[in-house]
């Protein structure tokens, strides 16, 4: 699933290929992913220029010269692909933007992505209940959004009202590097632990964006290299060499080190 780092890469790709171009035609091949009336989408895009981009968490926003905002959410398998020859239209193209100087395809094999238009980014942010983006949120806002909840910190980090853009592997990485067990309740956390989580979140996201979300290039002491192994064949902790188990919290697989991330009851 595209997370914040992937969507930031998509935003930069969009700027490098489509920004400043006029949309001359729009093909919608999967109406189910379009959350606004198709006539409104066409009015906001066709014969209008793609003026600027922004991103909050996993959502990409594009401002058009019609003073409308296009929202793209990539679901589990969504991507963008720019090309010059219509014969090269990718398989699973759900929305095709015909531009003045080529084509931009929104591809999505599983059709879980979403596209909509609205009046502003703030409008979408309020409707989707998104906090400030995890890369730009302040420590003060992060701590306030966490509050004193009586829920596991792993679940809280996945709540997009806390820090928009934190996904499953990112939450696990934050907690691993901060040495906090994923089942620790939010109200049990100290001010120092919250500050440490914030620092780790910023560092992890910046590194992921720097590497364009290519996780194989991450430092070898990152937990992400030990995710995805089975109970029968668990990976080892990069710090202490203990086995890395996983449990399910709020329905999400959560990887952690029992030695490095002690659960305090």
C-alpha positions as CSV (number, residue, x, y, z in Angstrom):
1,X,0.0,0.0,0.0
2,X,1.4,3.4,-0.9
3,X,2.3,5.2,2.3
4,X,3.4,8.8,2.9
5,X,6.9,8.3,1.3
6,X,5.5,6.7,-1.8
7,X,2.8,9.4,-2.2
8,X,5.5,12.1,-1.8
9,X,7.3,10.4,-4.7
10,X,4.1,10.4,-6.7
11,X,3.7,14.2,-5.9
12,X,7.2,14.9,-7.2
13,X,6.6,12.7,-10.3
14,X,3.4,14.6,-11.0
15,X,5.3,17.9,-10.8
16,X,8.0,16.6,-13.1
17,X,5.6,15.3,-15.8
18,X,2.2,17.0,-15.7
19,X,2.5,20.3,-13.7
20,X,1.8,23.4,-15.8
21,X,0.1,21.4,-18.5
22,X,-3.5,21.8,-19.6
23,X,-5.9,18.8,-19.5
24,X,-7.5,18.5,-23.0
25,X,-9.4,15.4,-22.4
26,X,-10.3,13.0,-19.5
27,X,-11.1,9.3,-19.7
28,X,-12.6,7.7,-16.7
29,X,-12.5,3.9,-17.1
30,X,-13.5,3.0,-13.5
31,X,-16.3,5.3,-12.3
32,X,-16.5,3.5,-8.9
33,X,-13.2,5.2,-7.8
34,X,-14.6,8.7,-8.6
35,X,-16.2,10.2,-5.4
36,X,-17.5,13.4,-7.0
37,X,-20.0,13.7,-9.8
38,X,-18.2,13.1,-13.1
39,X,-19.5,16.3,-14.6
40,X,-17.9,18.2,-11.7
41,X,-14.6,16.4,-12.2
42,X,-14.6,17.2,-15.9
43,X,-15.5,20.9,-15.3
44,X,-12.6,21.2,-12.8
45,X,-10.1,19.7,-15.1
46,X,-10.9,19.8,-18.8
47,X,-9.4,22.9,-20.5
48,X,-7.8,23.9,-17.3
49,X,-4.1,23.9,-16.2
50,X,-2.6,21.9,-13.4
51,X,-1.2,24.7,-11.3
52,X,0.3,23.3,-8.1
53,X,0.6,20.2,-5.9
54,X,0.4,19.5,-2.2
55,X,0.2,16.4,0.0
56,X,-1.3,15.6,3.4
57,X,-0.4,12.1,4.6
58,X,-1.4,9.6,1.9
59,X,-3.4,12.2,-0.1
60,X,-2.1,14.0,-3.2
61,X,-3.8,17.3,-4.0
62,X,-3.6,19.2,-7.3
63,X,-4.8,22.8,-7.7
64,X,-6.3,23.6,-11.1
65,X,-6.8,26.9,-12.9
66,X,-10.5,26.5,-12.3
67,X,-9.8,27.2,-8.6
68,X,-10.7,23.7,-7.8
69,X,-8.7,21.0,-6.0
70,X,-8.2,17.5,-7.3
71,X,-7.7,14.8,-4.7
72,X,-6.0,11.5,-5.4
73,X,-5.8,8.6,-2.9
74,X,-3.9,5.6,-4.1
75,X,-5.5,2.9,-2.1
76,X,-3.5,-0.3,-2.0
77,X,-2.1,-0.5,-5.6
78,X,-2.5,2.9,-7.2
79,X,0.3,4.6,-9.1
80,X,0.9,7.3,-11.7
81,X,2.5,6.8,-15.1
82,X,3.4,9.4,-17.7
83,X,3.9,8.5,-21.4
84,X,3.8,10.1,-24.8
85,X,2.2,7.5,-27.1
86,X,-1.4,6.5,-26.5
87,X,-0.6,3.0,-27.7
88,X,1.5,2.7,-24.5
89,X,-1.4,3.2,-22.2
90,X,-0.7,1.0,-19.2
91,X,-2.9,-1.9,-18.2
92,X,-5.2,-1.1,-15.3
93,X,-5.5,2.6,-16.3
94,X,-8.5,3.8,-14.3
95,X,-8.3,7.5,-15.1
96,X,-6.4,8.9,-18.1
97,X,-5.5,12.5,-18.3
98,X,-4.9,13.7,-21.9
99,X,-2.4,16.5,-21.6
100,X,-1.0,19.0,-24.1
101,X,2.3,17.1,-24.2
102,X,1.5,13.5,-23.3
103,X,-0.7,11.4,-21.1
104,X,-0.8,10.7,-17.4
105,X,-2.4,7.5,-16.2
106,X,-3.8,6.8,-12.8
107,X,-3.4,3.0,-12.6
108,X,-4.9,0.8,-9.9
109,X,-5.3,-3.0,-10.4
110,X,-7.5,-3.4,-7.3
111,X,-9.6,-0.3,-7.7
112,X,-9.3,0.8,-4.1
113,X,-7.9,4.3,-5.1
114,X,-10.1,7.4,-4.9
115,X,-10.4,10.6,-7.0
116,X,-12.5,13.6,-6.2
117,X,-12.6,17.4,-6.7
118,X,-13.5,20.1,-4.2
119,X,-13.1,23.7,-3.4
120,X,-9.9,23.5,-1.3
121,X,-7.4,21.2,0.5
122,X,-8.8,22.4,3.8
123,X,-12.2,21.1,2.8
124,X,-10.8,17.7,2.1
125,X,-8.8,17.7,5.3
126,X,-11.8,18.4,7.4
127,X,-14.0,15.8,5.6
128,X,-11.3,13.1,5.9
129,X,-10.5,14.2,9.5
130,X,-6.8,14.5,8.8
131,X,-4.3,16.0,11.2
132,X,-1.3,18.1,10.0
133,X,1.0,16.0,7.8
134,X,3.4,13.8,9.7
135,X,6.4,15.5,8.1
136,X,5.3,19.0,9.1
137,X,3.4,18.5,12.4
138,X,5.0,20.0,15.5
139,X,5.9,18.1,18.6
140,X,3.3,20.2,20.5
141,X,0.5,19.3,18.1
142,X,1.6,15.6,17.9
143,X,1.5,15.3,21.7
144,X,-1.9,17.1,21.9
145,X,-3.3,14.8,19.3
146,X,-2.2,11.7,21.2
147,X,-3.7,13.0,24.4
148,X,-4.2,10.5,27.2
149,X,-6.0,7.8,25.3
150,X,-6.7,4.4,26.9
151,X,-5.6,2.5,23.8
152,X,-2.4,0.9,22.5
153,X,0.1,3.4,21.1
154,X,0.3,1.4,17.9
155,X,-3.4,1.9,17.3
156,X,-3.1,5.6,18.1
157,X,-0.2,6.1,15.6
158,X,-2.4,4.6,12.8
159,X,-5.2,7.1,13.5
160,X,-4.8,9.8,10.8
161,X,-6.1,12.4,13.2
162,X,-2.8,12.0,15.2
163,X,-0.2,12.5,12.4
164,X,-1.5,12.1,8.9
165,X,0.5,9.7,6.8
166,X,1.8,7.2,9.5
167,X,1.1,3.7,8.1
168,X,1.6,0.3,9.5
169,X,5.3,-0.3,8.9
170,X,6.1,3.3,9.8
171,X,4.4,3.0,13.2
172,X,6.3,-0.3,13.9
173,X,9.6,1.4,13.0
174,X,8.9,4.4,15.2
175,X,8.1,2.2,18.2
176,X,11.1,-0.1,17.5
177,X,13.5,2.8,17.3
178,X,12.0,4.5,20.4
179,X,12.1,1.1,22.2
180,X,8.4,1.2,23.1
181,X,6.2,-1.9,23.0
182,X,3.3,-1.5,20.6
183,X,0.7,-2.5,23.3
184,X,1.8,0.3,25.6
185,X,-1.2,2.4,26.4
186,X,-1.0,6.0,25.3
187,X,-1.7,7.4,28.8
188,X,1.3,5.5,30.1
189,X,3.8,7.3,27.9
190,X,6.1,9.9,29.4
191,X,6.7,13.3,27.9
192,X,10.2,12.1,27.0
193,X,8.9,9.0,25.2
194,X,6.5,11.1,23.2
195,X,9.3,13.5,22.2
196,X,11.5,10.5,21.2
197,X,8.7,9.0,19.1
198,X,8.3,12.4,17.4
199,X,12.0,12.6,16.6
200,X,12.1,9.1,15.3
201,X,9.0,9.6,13.1
202,X,10.5,12.7,11.5
203,X,13.9,10.9,10.9
204,X,12.2,7.8,9.5
205,X,10.0,9.7,7.1
206,X,12.7,12.0,5.9
207,X,15.0,9.0,5.2
208,X,12.2,7.1,3.4
209,X,11.4,10.2,1.2
210,X,15.2,10.6,0.5
211,X,15.3,7.0,-0.7
212,X,12.1,7.4,-2.7
213,X,10.5,4.7,-0.6
214,X,13.0,2.1,-1.8
215,X,13.2,0.2,1.4
216,X,16.0,-2.1,0.5
217,X,18.3,0.9,0.8
218,X,17.3,1.6,4.4
219,X,20.0,1.2,7.1
220,X,20.4,-2.4,8.1
221,X,19.4,-1.6,11.7
222,X,15.9,-0.7,10.6
223,X,13.1,-3.1,11.7
224,X,11.6,-3.0,8.2
225,X,14.1,-5.6,7.0
226,X,12.7,-8.1,9.6
227,X,9.0,-7.6,8.7
228,X,7.0,-10.1,6.9
229,X,8.6,-13.3,8.2
230,X,6.3,-16.1,9.4
231,X,6.0,-17.5,12.9
232,X,7.7,-20.7,11.7
233,X,10.6,-18.7,10.3
234,X,10.9,-15.4,12.2
235,X,13.6,-12.9,11.4
236,X,16.1,-11.6,14.0
237,X,16.3,-8.2,15.7
238,X,19.0,-6.1,14.1
239,X,20.1,-4.9,17.5
240,X,20.0,-7.9,19.9
241,X,19.5,-10.8,17.5
242,X,16.3,-11.9,19.3
243,X,13.5,-13.4,17.2
244,X,11.0,-10.8,15.9
245,X,7.4,-12.0,16.6
246,X,4.3,-10.3,15.5
247,X,0.9,-9.8,17.0
248,X,-2.3,-8.2,15.8
249,X,-3.3,-4.8,17.1
250,X,-6.5,-3.2,15.8
251,X,-6.4,-5.9,13.1
252,X,-2.9,-4.9,11.9
253,X,0.1,-7.1,12.1
254,X,2.6,-5.5,14.5
255,X,6.3,-6.5,14.5
256,X,8.4,-5.8,17.5
257,X,11.4,-7.1,19.6
258,X,10.4,-8.6,22.9
259,X,13.9,-7.8,24.3
260,X,14.3,-4.2,23.1
261,X,10.6,-3.2,23.5
262,X,9.6,-4.3,27.0
263,X,5.9,-4.1,27.9
264,X,5.5,-2.3,31.2
265,X,2.3,-3.2,33.0
